[in-house]
């Protein structure tokens, strides 16, 4: 339960900042939305037998969000923290492990995104299973759906990369003051 609350907190803080709603109202709205979105998955292996295209909703969500969503999230996180923030911010966060910054920063900036892009590209364009990342047997519908979603994701990544390259020298990087103010607001 505490992990769920912690994961919801970032969204609550962002929504409160945008909408100016109270914490209680924002938490209730987001919790209600999560229940609505999660309910079909919960009911897919009950007597209601909810499915989409002869595939249970839970399996569909697991294969698309779990198989594609997690690597995409990791890719976006790696790109944001290494390409859009100053290196000093990461160094400040890893203050206790200064010796590791020489390994963590270049790995997170270059190697991890490259590997994730290769995996996502292979998955989306070639429908190739890599290691333990494979679709459940007899769920060919999900493979086609993931391929389409993967292609859209790759096009989105290409757009983000092109925007980054065109604006790289025009956009100021986030400062440590901004991050500290953001942390203070979230507390």
Beta strands, then each sheet from edge to edge (+ up, - down):
strand 1: 51-52
strand 2: 55-56
sheet 1: 1+ 2-
end
